[in-house]
Amino acid sequence: MIRSKIFVSVLVAVLLGVIPALADSVLEEWNSGSLNGWMANTLDNTVEWVSEGGVDNSGYLSSQSVLGLVGALQYSEPYIGDYGALGYVTVQCSLRFFTPGFTDVRFRVRYLDSSHNGWYIPLTEDFSTGEWRTVTKQFDPNWSDEDAMAAGWVQEPVSGTFAETMANVYTCGIRVLGVGNLGMGIDNFLLTDELLATSAASWDMVKSLYR
């Protein structure tokens, strides 16, 4: 179920040991028996809800394709819109690769409407199979293009500037590329206005800070 939650800053709590501020975040755990608005990136890949086998052996989103592109995207608020106004500065998700052949995993935001592309940032270079891993990326929605690129973001053709894109997010999601038959899982997708340490602890430790 898509829902806003009160999130406690891992960065402050873990590194500084002080009482953290509270923040609104959106978290999708796929535990409700539904895709909750998440859909396939293209007509050539599929997404489905799986009841167990995710992080904590709970539900997760499964994506498969025979043409080398999998993942899932969102068209709905609060995942889209003005990231600066929403305050989003961190994206986090858990990934599991069930097959070999993966070459690239991206968090992608698309600018304005269906006639534009957008920006993406690679999430990991570790495509080993069998284990869930949680990845975290920080960003500033007001960055200049130069600052965004220095932080690892890539601009696609026919898109706005980084700041324009983050102020007018049309879709967001996980886009995964590879070769041949691909199968993967996505769990615990989070956007938050808290700066989570990219080397933060396990998902269990992060989740324990929810109230």
N, C-alpha and C positions, 0 to 999 in steps of 0.2 A: 504494500500500500504506500502510495506517495504521501508523505506527510512531513510537516515541519517539526523539527525536534530542537530541544535546547542542548547545545553542544558546548562542552567545556574544553578550553584550549589545552591540547596536549603539549604544545610548545612551552607554554608558561608553566603548566603543572609539572612537567617532567624536568625541564631545564632550570627553572627558577625556584620551584617549590613554593609558590605563593598561591593564594586563592585566585582562580582565573575569572575573567569576565564571562558572561553568558552570551550566546549568539544563536541566531536562527540559522538552520541548515536544512538541506533537503537530502534525504537518504532513501535509497531504494534497495531493499534486501530480497525482493521476490519471494516472500514467504506467505503471500495471501492467496496463492492459486491462480494468479492472473499475471499477464504481461504488464498491466498498468500503463498502457499507452506506448510501451517500447515496441519498436518494429524493426524489420530487417532493413539493412542499408540499401539493398537492391532487390529486384525480382528474382535474382539468381541465388540468393541465400535465404535461409529460413531461421526463424527464432521460435523457441517454445519454452514454456515453463516446465521445470523439473522439480519434483516435490522434495527430493533429498539428494545429498551428495555435495551440496555447496559448503561454504564455510560454516562451521559448527554443525555439519551434516543437515543443513536446512535447505530451503528452496534456492534455486538459482536460475539464471537465464542461459539457455543453450543455443548456440548458433552453429549452423553447418552450411557447407557449400561444396560443390564439385568444381567450381570455376575460380577458386583462389581469392575470394573476398568474403569475409564474414564480419559479424559485429551487430550492433544495434544502435538506433538513434531515437531521439525524442523531439516531437514538435510542440510540446505542451508546456505551459508555465507550471511550476517555477523554474524549469530547466532552461527556458529561453527568455529573451527579453534583454534588459539592460543590466549587464553584470556589474557595472559600476554602481548603479542604484541599489542592486541587490547586495552588493558588497562582496561578491564571490572572489576569493583569492586562492583557493585550494581546490583541486579535484583529486579524488582518491577512488580507487576501485580494486577489487580482487579479481585475478585472472587465473584460468587454468587451461592449459593446452592439452587436448586429448590425442592429437595426431602430430606427426612431424610435418615439416614443409612451411612453417610460418617464417616470414621475413620482416614484418613490420607491424607494430601495434601503435595506434594513434588515438589520442583524444582530439576530436575535431569539432570546431564550431563554424557554422556556415553563416554568411553575412546576408541579412535583409530579406531575401526571397529566393525562389527557385531558379532565378536567372543568374545568381551569383554563386561562387565558391566561397572559400573562407581560409581559416588558419588551422594548423594542427601542431601538436607536439608529440614526438615519440615517447612512449611510456616505459618500454623496457627493451633490452637486447637479449634477454634470457628467455628463450622459447622452449626450454626443456619441459618434457611432459610429466604429468603425474601429480604435481603438487599445486595447491593454491598459493598465490603470492599476492601481496597487497602492494600497490604502487601509488605514489603520491607526488603530485607536481604543484608547485606554487606559481602564482603569476600576479601581475598587477594589470587590471583591465584598462588602465590609463597609460600604459607603456607606449612609447614611440615605437615605430617599426624596428628601429635599430636596437632598442633595448629588448624587444620581444625576440628578435632573431638571435641576439647574444645569449638569451636564456634558453635557446633551443627550438623556438617556434619557427614554423615554415609557412610562408605565404603562398597560397595557390593562385593561379591566374584568375582574372575576373573576380576580384574581391576588393573590399574596402581596406583601409588602413587597419592596423591591429586595434586601435582605440575605437574606430568606427564599427568594426566587427563586434567587439565586446559590448558596445552600446546597442547593437541591433542583432542579437543572435537569433537566427531563424530556426536552426536545428542544432543540437549537440549530440555527441555520442561517441562510441568506441568503434573505430574502423580498423579492420585487421586484414593484412594482405599476406599472400603466400602462394604456394604452388600445389595444384592437385586437389585431392579431397581433404577438406579442412573441417575440424570440429573443435570447439572451445566452449568454455563456460565463463560467464561474467556474474559477479556477485558484489553486493555492498557498494553500489555506486553512490558517491557522496560529493556534493558541492557545498562549500562552507565559506563563511567570512572569517574563519579562524585560520591562522598560519600554523598548519601542522608540520612538524619537523619531517623532512623527507626521509630521514633515517629513524622514524618513529617506531615504536614498539609494535608488537603483533596486533592484529585486528582485535583479539580478545581484550588486550589492554586498552585500545582505543574505545571499543564498545562499552567497556566497564565505566567510562566516564559520562555516559548518557544518564540523564535523570528521568 
